[in-house]
């Protein structure tokens, strides 16, 4: 045989008698970006920077050269992106600076340059406030100072002063690192109306707020309905000059007339400036105007209410109850109690013109009865007419009775 099996095999195998190998291809990463976690950084606080590549770093990693254009922020001379990673972070340290500093950091690798910009700034004092803005002397209020940015790692010390001996504040208050606000206590002394200016100062910037201090007083007493028929209960609203202290404010109440009664006292709840209490009236002639007085801490408030007295009609009857049109009906009534001095005047009315009554009827002083006549007219069909007795002063309906007028 001229050819061996090996030879035959070599005829069909391209690789016979030779060998080759292929190594995997690699991509050289490029510098993609450099960035900073915040565009505004509190002076003295660190901030995180990030480098990004277009591909993962090779086995020996990649060293990126870093620079900063400002002494307010420092960066490492080089930052290494580790093998197999396409990003890495680094720390940027900042220092305290009296004025805002604009910083640009630069990253350079393999001829490519990337930059990122941010501002290093001290926080500034924005506001100082008190809550509440007015207080009864002898009570404390809460003050608050607020910065424009979080306080640096060492915190921010804000100095405090007060323009009045009636309001005392601590000499300073420290806003903790990373916080933007801090509260403090303002103690006040019992005094007549006065104002204290609270001043807060930080890094050359001062802010003020005005706290009003005074003794609580009655500002107003309001009765919503100036006149009512006796026997009704109505509300009154008491308003104080400032919110009540933690124990509340107990106000003394009185009435100038027996027909009007009020509670002996009413308490304005802590932190509130108004309170509502009931006024109770009774029906007892004559019509009376009562003055309600509220007293607190040497101050007073007054309001008036008129209680309209009216008679109580026990019964009214008409004879006959059914009458032919054109005839008269005699009606009479009885009071539950004798009429007072001056007597009572009662108003009369009819629900239909087929029966008419006088406009009024009088009950003399000490009297308990009254009488009137109802005149009727001819009708074509039976009509039920309601006759009403009312108080002539208040118009309050007192009694109603029906008669029938027939054809």
Secondary structure, DSSP 8 states (H G I E B T S, - for coil): --S-HHHHHHHH-TTTT-------------EEEEEES-SEEETT--EEEEEEESS-B-TT-EEEEEEES-TTEE--SEEEE-BT-SEEEEEEEE---SS-EEEEEEEEETTEEEEEEEEEE---EEEEEEESSEEETT--EEEEEEESS-B-TT-EEEEEEES-TTEE--SEEEE-BT-SEEEEEEEE---SSEEEEEEEEETTEEEEEEEEEE---EEEEEES-SEEETT-EEEEEEEESS-B-TT-EEEEEEESSTTEEE-SEEEE-BT-SEEEEEEEE---SS-EEEEEEEEETTEEEEEEEEEE----EEEEEEESSEEETTSEEEEEEEESS---TT-EEEEEEESSTTEEE-SEEEE-TT--EEEEEEEE---SS-EEEEEEEEETTT--EEEEEEEEEE-
